[in-house]
Amino acid sequence: MKLLYAVIGGVAATAAMTAFLYLLSFVTHRVMKVIRILGTMLTNRTQPDGSLSMATSTKVYGTVAHYLVGIIFALFYIALWHSEVGLINASWGFLFGLAHGLMAMFIWYLFFLVHPRPPLISLRTYLITLIFAHIVYGVVLTYTVYLLATPDYPFWS
């Protein structure tokens, strides 16, 4: 049952986080399209001018990798709750998301450092935005699991 919660919650939370990043990309006109960034870096298809790849296969690789990582992190969240670390509520979702965001920021920074041809984006802005995106992930994942598990306490506590 916990695996099902991780898949459903991980997909929902990753979709919400991705939508948040794409909305910010649209509003600010900055490159924050995580699926295209990830796909470009995984397939090593950074364009000669430093821009992201537009190839369909790049988007497929980025999407699959992004959602798989989202499900894996959902398993970690659920394992923490199962180990009685925190509750399935908004406060803990926010805290887990914040910790997750700081970790993601560090991992992405390292990925950009070691990549042979990283895309030319505003890395500082992207990394800071990832913290907020992962808070969205944490709250949405927590709420989704809360709805599936129906614990006997309120979510907004």
MIDOSE-1310 file (N, C-alpha, C; in nm, 2 decimals, decimal comma, always signed):
residues 157
mkll	+0,08/-0,12/+0,00/+0,00/+0,00/+0,00/+0,09/+0,13/+0,00; +0,20/+0,12/+0,07/+0,28/+0,24/+0,08/+0,35/+0,27/-0,06; +0,38/+0,16/-0,13/+0,43/+0,19/-0,27/+0,33/+0,26/-0,35; +0,20/+0,22/-0,34/+0,10/+0,28/-0,42/+0,08/+0,43/-0,38
yavi	+0,09/+0,46/-0,25/+0,09/+0,60/-0,20/+0,21/+0,67/-0,26; +0,32/+0,61/-0,26/+0,44/+0,68/-0,31/+0,43/+0,71/-0,46; +0,37/+0,62/-0,54/+0,35/+0,64/-0,68/+0,25/+0,75/-0,70; +0,14/+0,74/-0,64/+0,03/+0,84/-0,66/+0,08/+0,98/-0,61
ggva	+0,13/+0,98/-0,48/+0,17/+1,10/-0,42/+0,29/+1,16/-0,50; +0,39/+1,08/-0,54/+0,51/+1,12/-0,61/+0,47/+1,19/-0,74; +0,38/+1,12/-0,81/+0,34/+1,18/-0,94/+0,27/+1,31/-0,92; +0,17/+1,32/-0,83/+0,10/+1,44/-0,80/+0,19/+1,55/-0,76
ataa	+0,28/+1,52/-0,67/+0,37/+1,63/-0,62/+0,47/+1,67/-0,72; +0,52/+1,58/-0,80/+0,62/+1,62/-0,91/+0,54/+1,70/-1,01; +0,42/+1,67/-1,04/+0,34/+1,75/-1,14/+0,32/+1,89/-1,09; +0,29/+1,90/-0,96/+0,27/+2,03/-0,90/+0,40/+2,11/-0,90
mtaf	+0,51/+2,05/-0,86/+0,63/+2,12/-0,86/+0,67/+2,16/-1,00; +0,65/+2,07/-1,10/+0,69/+2,11/-1,24/+0,60/+2,22/-1,29; +0,47/+2,22/-1,26/+0,38/+2,33/-1,30/+0,42/+2,46/-1,24; +0,47/+2,45/-1,11/+0,52/+2,57/-1,04/+0,64/+2,63/-1,12
lyll	+0,73/+2,55/-1,15/+0,85/+2,59/-1,22/+0,82/+2,64/-1,36; +0,73/+2,58/-1,43/+0,69/+2,62/-1,57/+0,62/+2,75/-1,56; +0,53/+2,77/-1,46/+0,46/+2,90/-1,44/+0,56/+3,01/-1,41; +0,65/+2,99/-1,33/+0,76/+3,09/-1,30/+0,84/+3,12/-1,42
sfvt	+0,87/+3,02/-1,50/+0,94/+3,04/-1,62/+0,87/+3,13/-1,72; +0,73/+3,10/-1,73/+0,65/+3,18/-1,81/+0,64/+3,33/-1,77; +0,62/+3,34/-1,64/+0,60/+3,48/-1,58/+0,73/+3,56/-1,58; +0,84/+3,50/-1,55/+0,97/+3,57/-1,54/+1,05/+3,57/-1,66
hrvm	+1,02/+3,49/-1,76/+1,09/+3,47/-1,88/+1,23/+3,42/-1,86; +1,25/+3,35/-1,75/+1,38/+3,28/-1,72/+1,37/+3,13/-1,75; +1,48/+3,07/-1,77/+1,48/+2,93/-1,80/+1,47/+2,85/-1,67; +1,35/+2,79/-1,64/+1,34/+2,71/-1,52/+1,26/+2,58/-1,55
kvir	+1,26/+2,55/-1,68/+1,18/+2,43/-1,72/+1,26/+2,31/-1,69; +1,24/+2,25/-1,57/+1,32/+2,15/-1,52/+1,33/+2,02/-1,61; +1,22/+1,99/-1,67/+1,23/+1,87/-1,76/+1,32/+1,89/-1,87; +1,32/+2,01/-1,94/+1,41/+2,03/-2,05/+1,55/+2,05/-2,00
ilgt	+1,57/+2,11/-1,88/+1,71/+2,12/-1,83/+1,76/+1,99/-1,80; +1,69/+1,90/-1,73/+1,73/+1,77/-1,69/+1,76/+1,68/-1,82; +1,66/+1,69/-1,91/+1,68/+1,61/-2,03/+1,80/+1,65/-2,11; +1,82/+1,78/-2,12/+1,93/+1,83/-2,20/+2,06/+1,78/-2,14
mltn	+2,07/+1,79/-2,00/+2,19/+1,75/-1,94/+2,21/+1,60/-1,94; +2,11/+1,52/-1,92/+2,12/+1,37/-1,92/+2,16/+1,32/-2,06; +2,11/+1,39/-2,17/+2,14/+1,34/-2,30/+2,26/+1,42/-2,36; +2,32/+1,51/-2,29/+2,43/+1,59/-2,33/+2,40/+1,66/-2,46
rtqp	+2,29/+1,72/-2,47/+2,25/+1,79/-2,59/+2,24/+1,94/-2,58; +2,32/+2,00/-2,50/+2,32/+2,14/-2,49/+2,36/+2,20/-2,63; +2,28/+2,30/-2,67/+2,31/+2,35/-2,80/+2,44/+2,43/-2,80; +2,50/+2,46/-2,92/+2,62/+2,53/-2,93/+2,61/+2,67/-2,86
dgsl	+2,49/+2,73/-2,86/+2,48/+2,86/-2,80/+2,45/+2,85/-2,65; +2,45/+2,73/-2,60/+2,42/+2,71/-2,45/+2,27/+2,69/-2,42; +2,19/+2,69/-2,52/+2,05/+2,68/-2,49/+2,01/+2,53/-2,48; +1,88/+2,51/-2,44/+1,83/+2,37/-2,41/+1,79/+2,31/-2,54
smat	+1,80/+2,17/-2,54/+1,76/+2,10/-2,66/+1,60/+2,10/-2,67; +1,56/+2,10/-2,79/+1,41/+2,10/-2,81/+1,37/+1,96/-2,86; +1,46/+1,86/-2,87/+1,43/+1,73/-2,92/+1,32/+1,66/-2,83; +1,23/+1,59/-2,90/+1,13/+1,52/-2,82/+1,19/+1,41/-2,73
stkv	+1,30/+1,34/-2,78/+1,36/+1,24/-2,69/+1,42/+1,30/-2,57; +1,47/+1,43/-2,58/+1,53/+1,50/-2,46/+1,42/+1,52/-2,36; +1,30/+1,56/-2,41/+1,19/+1,59/-2,31/+1,14/+1,46/-2,25; +1,14/+1,35/-2,33/+1,10/+1,22/-2,27/+1,20/+1,17/-2,16
ygtv	+1,33/+1,18/-2,19/+1,43/+1,14/-2,09/+1,41/+1,23/-1,96; +1,40/+1,36/-1,98/+1,38/+1,45/-1,87/+1,26/+1,42/-1,79; +1,15/+1,39/-1,86/+1,02/+1,36/-1,79/+1,03/+1,23/-1,71; +1,08/+1,13/-1,77/+1,09/+1,00/-1,71/+1,18/+1,01/-1,58
ahyl	+1,30/+1,07/-1,60/+1,39/+1,08/-1,49/+1,33/+1,17/-1,38; +1,27/+1,28/-1,41/+1,21/+1,37/-1,31/+1,10/+1,30/-1,23; +1,01/+1,23/-1,30/+0,90/+1,16/-1,22/+0,95/+1,04/-1,15; +1,05/+0,97/-1,20/+1,11/+0,86/-1,12/+1,17/+0,91/-0,99
vgii	+1,25/+1,01/-1,00/+1,31/+1,07/-0,88/+1,20/+1,12/-0,78; +1,09/+1,18/-0,84/+0,98/+1,22/-0,75/+0,92/+1,11/-0,68; +0,90/+0,99/-0,74/+0,85/+0,87/-0,67/+0,95/+0,82/-0,57; +1,08/+0,82/-0,60/+1,18/+0,77/-0,51/+1,18/+0,86/-0,38
falf	+1,17/+0,99/-0,40/+1,17/+1,08/-0,28/+1,04/+1,06/-0,20; +0,93/+1,03/-0,27/+0,80/+1,00/-0,20/+0,82/+0,88/-0,11; +0,90/+0,78/-0,16/+0,92/+0,67/-0,07/+1,00/+0,71/+0,05; +1,10/+0,80/+0,04/+1,17/+0,85/+0,15/+1,08/+0,92/+0,25
yial	+1,00/+1,01/+0,20/+0,90/+1,08/+0,29/+0,82/+0,97/+0,37; +0,76/+0,88/+0,30/+0,68/+0,78/+0,36/+0,75/+0,69/+0,46; +0,88/+0,66/+0,42/+0,96/+0,58/+0,52/+0,99/+0,66/+0,65; +1,01/+0,79/+0,63/+1,03/+0,88/+0,75/+0,90/+0,88/+0,84
whse	+0,78/+0,89/+0,78/+0,66/+0,89/+0,85/+0,64/+0,76/+0,92; +0,67/+0,65/+0,84/+0,65/+0,52/+0,90/+0,75/+0,49/+1,02; +0,86/+0,56/+1,01/+0,96/+0,55/+1,13/+0,92/+0,65/+1,24; +0,81/+0,71/+1,23/+0,75/+0,81/+1,33/+0,84/+0,93/+1,33
vgli	+0,90/+0,97/+1,22/+0,96/+1,10/+1,21/+0,86/+1,20/+1,15; +0,80/+1,28/+1,23/+0,70/+1,38/+1,18/+0,56/+1,31/+1,16; +0,47/+1,40/+1,13/+0,33/+1,36/+1,10/+0,30/+1,39/+0,96; +0,20/+1,33/+0,91/+0,15/+1,36/+0,77/+0,06/+1,48/+0,78
nasw	+0,12/+1,60/+0,79/+0,04/+1,72/+0,80/+0,12/+1,83/+0,73; +0,06/+1,95/+0,72/+0,11/+2,06/+0,64/+0,25/+2,11/+0,69; +0,26/+2,12/+0,82/+0,39/+2,16/+0,88/+0,51/+2,07/+0,85; +0,49/+1,94/+0,86/+0,59/+1,85/+0,83/+0,61/+1,84/+0,68
gflf	+0,51/+1,86/+0,60/+0,53/+1,86/+0,45/+0,61/+1,98/+0,41; +0,59/+2,09/+0,48/+0,67/+2,21/+0,45/+0,82/+2,19/+0,49; +0,84/+2,13/+0,61/+0,97/+2,11/+0,66/+1,05/+2,01/+0,57; +0,98/+1,90/+0,54/+1,04/+1,80/+0,45/+1,07/+1,86/+0,32
glah	+0,98/+1,94/+0,26/+1,00/+2,00/+0,13/+1,12/+2,10/+0,14; +1,13/+2,17/+0,25/+1,24/+2,26/+0,26/+1,38/+2,19/+0,26; +1,38/+2,08/+0,34/+1,51/+2,00/+0,35/+1,54/+1,94/+0,22; +1,43/+1,89/+0,15/+1,45/+1,83/+0,02/+1,50/+1,93/-0,08
glma	+1,44/+2,05/-0,07/+1,48/+2,16/-0,16/+1,63/+2,20/-0,15; +1,67/+2,21/-0,02/+1,82/+2,24/+0,00/+1,91/+2,13/-0,05; +1,86/+2,00/-0,03/+1,94/+1,89/-0,09/+1,94/+1,90/-0,24; +1,83/+1,92/-0,30/+1,82/+1,93/-0,45/+1,91/+2,04/-0,50
mfiw	+1,91/+2,16/-0,43/+1,99/+2,27/-0,47/+2,13/+2,23/-0,48; +2,18/+2,16/-0,38/+2,32/+2,11/-0,37/+2,35/+2,01/-0,48; +2,26/+1,92/-0,50/+2,28/+1,81/-0,61/+2,28/+1,88/-0,74; +2,19/+1,97/-0,77/+2,19/+2,03/-0,90/+2,32/+2,12/-0,92
ylff	+2,36/+2,18/-0,82/+2,48/+2,26/-0,83/+2,60/+2,17/-0,87; +2,61/+2,05/-0,80/+2,72/+1,96/-0,83/+2,70/+1,91/-0,98; +2,58/+1,88/-1,02/+2,55/+1,83/-1,15/+2,60/+1,94/-1,25; +2,58/+2,06/-1,23/+2,62/+2,17/-1,32/+2,78/+2,18/-1,32
lvhp	+2,84/+2,16/-1,20/+2,98/+2,16/-1,19/+3,05/+2,05/-1,27; +3,00/+1,93/-1,26/+3,07/+1,82/-1,33/+3,02/+1,79/-1,47; +2,92/+1,85/-1,51/+2,87/+1,83/-1,65/+2,96/+1,89/-1,75; +2,99/+1,82/-1,86/+3,09/+1,87/-1,96/+3,04/+1,99/-2,03
rppl	+2,91/+2,00/-2,06/+2,85/+2,12/-2,13/+2,72/+2,16/-2,07; +2,72/+2,22/-1,95/+2,59/+2,25/-1,89/+2,52/+2,37/-1,97; +2,39/+2,37/-1,98/+2,32/+2,48/-2,04/+2,35/+2,61/-1,97; +2,35/+2,72/-2,05/+2,37/+2,85/-1,99/+2,24/+2,91/-1,94
islr	+2,22/+2,90/-1,81/+2,10/+2,95/-1,75/+2,15/+3,03/-1,63; +2,05/+3,11/-1,57/+2,09/+3,18/-1,45/+2,08/+3,08/-1,33; +2,20/+3,02/-1,31/+2,21/+2,91/-1,21/+2,16/+2,95/-1,07; +2,21/+3,06/-1,03/+2,17/+3,11/-0,89/+2,02/+3,12/-0,87
tyli	+1,96/+3,18/-0,97/+1,81/+3,20/-0,96/+1,74/+3,06/-0,97; +1,79/+2,98/-1,06/+1,73/+2,84/-1,07/+1,75/+2,76/-0,94; +1,86/+2,77/-0,88/+1,89/+2,69/-0,76/+1,80/+2,74/-0,64; +1,79/+2,87/-0,63/+1,71/+2,93/-0,52/+1,56/+2,89/-0,54
tlif	+1,52/+2,90/-0,67/+1,38/+2,86/-0,70/+1,35/+2,72/-0,67; +1,45/+2,63/-0,69/+1,43/+2,49/-0,66/+1,39/+2,47/-0,51; +1,43/+2,55/-0,42/+1,39/+2,54/-0,28/+1,24/+2,55/-0,27; +1,19/+2,66/-0,33/+1,05/+2,68/-0,32/+0,97/+2,58/-0,39
ahiv	+1,02/+2,53/-0,51/+0,95/+2,42/-0,58/+0,94/+2,30/-0,50; +1,05/+2,27/-0,43/+1,04/+2,14/-0,34/+0,95/+2,16/-0,22; +0,94/+2,28/-0,18/+0,84/+2,30/-0,07/+0,70/+2,27/-0,13; +0,67/+2,32/-0,25/+0,54/+2,28/-0,31/+0,53/+2,13/-0,32
ygvv	+0,64/+2,06/-0,37/+0,64/+1,92/-0,37/+0,61/+1,86/-0,24; +0,67/+1,90/-0,13/+0,65/+1,84/+0,00/+0,51/+1,86/+0,05; +0,45/+1,98/+0,03/+0,32/+2,00/+0,08/+0,21/+1,92/+0,00; +0,23/+1,92/-0,14/+0,14/+1,84/-0,22/+0,15/+1,69/-0,19
ltyt	+0,27/+1,64/-0,18/+0,29/+1,50/-0,15/+0,23/+1,46/-0,02; +0,25/+1,55/+0,08/+0,20/+1,52/+0,22/+0,04/+1,52/+0,21; -0,01/+1,62/+0,14/-0,16/+1,63/+0,14/-0,22/+1,51/+0,06; -0,15/+1,47/-0,05/-0,20/+1,35/-0,12/-0,19/+1,22/-0,04
vyll	-0,08/+1,20/+0,04/-0,07/+1,09/+0,12/-0,17/+1,10/+0,24; -0,19/+1,22/+0,29/-0,29/+1,24/+0,39/-0,43/+1,20/+0,35; -0,47/+1,24/+0,23/-0,60/+1,20/+0,17/-0,61/+1,05/+0,15; -0,50/+0,98/+0,11/-0,50/+0,84/+0,09/-0,50/+0,76/+0,22
atpd	-0,43/+0,81/+0,32/-0,41/+0,74/+0,45/-0,52/+0,77/+0,55; -0,58/+0,88/+0,53/-0,69/+0,93/+0,62/-0,65/+0,92/+0,77; -0,55/+0,98/+0,82/-0,52/+0,97/+0,96/-0,62/+1,05/+1,05; -0,62/+1,02/+1,18/-0,73/+1,08/+1,26/-0,69/+1,21/+1,33
ypfw	-0,61/+1,29/+1,25/-0,58/+1,43/+1,29/-0,59/+1,52/+1,17; -0,61/+1,65/+1,20/-0,62/+1,74/+1,08/-0,49/+1,77/+1,01; -0,50/+1,80/+0,88/-0,39/+1,82/+0,79/-0,32/+1,95/+0,83; -0,40/+2,06/+0,85/-0,35/+2,19/+0,88/-0,31/+2,21/+1,03
s	-0,23/+2,12/+1,08/-0,18/+2,14/+1,22/-0,03/+2,15/+1,22
